[in-house]
Amino acid sequence: MITAFGRAMMATINGQPQTTFRMTMEGGQSIEFPCIDFVQRRPDEDELLEQIRLPKDGVVVDWGCGIGRHLLKVRQLNPSVYCYGIEICDLMVDHCRRTIAPPAFFVQNFDNLAHCQLDLALLMGNGLGVLGEEKDAVKGLQMLVSSLAPGGRILIETGNPFGYGYFTPRFTIEYKEYRDGPFVWGYSDRDWLKGTLESLGCTVKFKKSKAPGGMFFFAIAQKD
């Protein structure tokens, strides 16, 4: 599959730094987003990843890895860990394969990784949303937690600028003549995420995110 979002990201990487894509909420407004925000890591993301210590042969999964900007940082910090990316867009997967040194593997859904015991799972870049509807988000988090090695962690970036609890707007993404969606994307406040992760046997800490908009945060969940 080749997505409109993936085409926009690759245009940015290939020398068009002013590239934007449009996100339109169902029944709501349309917003232009600069692609460069989804290509470059922020300093606060780097700082968070640098604080994580992984075993030499550890296993890291990035669900919704995109162009692999977070996995690339993990690889720079940990040359021997096994990096797995979950991504549906072939263009972005091809880019990851060219830029992230092995051992690195890329699949389209978490079911392909059922055999893995994870030391670190990433849902960065507002990545909680990839889990979709609330019931699916609970199931996805449950799968991640059950796959964690003892002491393993999940790093999540999210926020709910729309209100309280867990919210799932529907939206489309457009770039030039290309269009993806409609999708359901999940947003969570701290209380919902803390309660869900603690019910799954995790200790949860929070850290403010410096993502555009000022409404987002990081959750660092560790399996008890």
N, C-alpha and C positions, 0 to 999 in steps of 0.2 A: 504494500500500500504506500502511496505517496500522498502526503497531506499538504494542504495549503500552508499550514503552520510550518511544516518542514521546508517547503519551497522558500518561504520568507526567511527562515533561519539561514539556509544555505546561501541565499542572495547576500545576506549580511556578511557571512564568513568570506564570501568570494569577492569582496571589495565594494559593497554597497552599504556603507555604515548607516545611511539615513533611511534604510528600509523600514517600513511600518506594516503592521497588519491591523485589521479592524475586527473588534469583537462587538457583536450585537446581542444584547439580552432580549429574550423573547418578550415582546410587548413593552420593551423599554428602549433606552438610549444606546447609541453606538459610540464606541470609544476607539481612538487610534492609539496603538501601543508601539513604541520604538523597539525593534527587534534586538537592538544591542543590549537591552536589559535582560534578555534571555540567552545571550551569548557569553557575556562576561560575568564572572563571579564578583560579588561585592566583598570588601574586606571583612565584614562581619561573618560572611559564610566561610571564608578561609580560616578565620580565627576559630570558629566552632569546630571545623574539621581537623584543625591542627591540635586540638585538645584531646582528640580520640586516639587511644593507644590500641593497636590491633596486634594479634599474634602473627608471627612470621608467615604462617600458612593460612591466615584468616580468610573468611568469605564475606564479601560485601555485595549487597544488592541495591541498585538504584531503580526504583519503580517509577517509570516515566522519565527515563534518563535524558531524553532529548538529544542534544549534540554531545552529551557526556561531560559537561563542564565540571560537575561535582565528582564524577568518577575519575576524571583526569587529575584533580587535586589529590584524591585518595591514592592514585597510582604514584604520583610524585612523592608522596609521603611514605608509601609502603610498597616498594618495588616488587615484593613477592606475593602479595595477597591475590586471591582470586576475585576478579571484578565481574559481576553480572549486571547487565542492563536490561530492563524491560521497556521496549519501545515498539510502536506499531509502524512508524514511518521508515521506509526503506532508505530514503535519502540520509536521514540522520543516523541510522544504524551503520551505513557505509562510512560516514564520516567518523563515527566512533571507532570502527575497526581500523581506520587509517591512523588515528591519533592516540589511541589508548593501547599501550604496550601489553602483550600477553603476560600472564594468563587472563584473558578477557573474553566473555561470551555474551551473546545478545539474543534475546527471545522476545516473543510477543505477549506472553502472559505468565502470571506467577505459577500456574499449574506446571509449567515446564521445569520449575525449580523445586519441586516438591521434595527432592532428595537432599537438598542443601540444609546444612546447619549453619545459621547466620551469626556472624559476630557483629555485623552492622547492617542496618537497613536504612535507606535514605528515601524520604519523601520531601525533598527540598524544592525550593522555587514554587511555593504555594502548592506543593505536590500532593497534599492530602486529597485535593480535589479529584485526582485521577481515580479514586475509589468509588466516586459516584454517589448514588442515593444513600441515605443514612443507614439502612439495613445492610447495604453492600459495604459501606465503610466499616461498620462494626465487624462484618465477616472478614474483610481484608486485613484489618488490624489484628483480629484474632489469629488469622493464618500467619501473619508476620511474627507475632509474639510466640506462637507455638513452634515456630521454626528457629527461634533464637537459641544460641548456645547459652549455657549458664553465664550470667553477667553480660550478655549481648545487649546491644542498644538499638533504638530506633530514633533517628533525627527527623523531625517533622516541622515543616514551615507552613503555617496557615493563619487564619484570622477570619472574622465574620463582620465585614463592614455593613452588612445588611440588617443586623439585629442580634438576637441571642440564640444560643443552642447551635444546632446544625442546620445549615440552609443550603438548598440545592437549586440554583437558578439554571435555566436552559439558555443556551446561547449558540451562536454560529461564529466561525472565524473566516474572514475573507482576506485574500491577498491577490491583487490583480483580478484575473477572471476566475480564480480558484476559490472554492468554498468547502468548508468542513462543517459537519453538524446537521441538525442540532445536537449538542452534547448536554449532559448533566454534569455539573462540577460542584463538588462539595466544599463548603466553607464552615469552619467551626470556631466557636469561642473557647476560652480556656476551660471553663467549667465542664462543658461537654467532653472535651478531649481528655481532661484529667480524670473525670469519672469513668469514662470508657476504658482508658488504659489501666487505671488502678483496679477495675473490676476484672481485668485480664491478668493481673498479677505483676504489674509494673510499678516501680517508683518513678515519679514524674517531676522534672524540674523545667522551669521556663526561663527564656531569655528573650529580650526584645529584638525584633528584626528591624533592619534598616531598609527594608523593601519600600519602593515608592508607595506613597499613600499613608504611611505611618500607622496602619491598622493591623499589622501582622506581627507574629511572634514565632519563636522556635520552641518546640517541646522536645525535651531529651528524656526518653523513656528507657529505663533499664529493667531487665527481667530480674525479679527477685530470686 
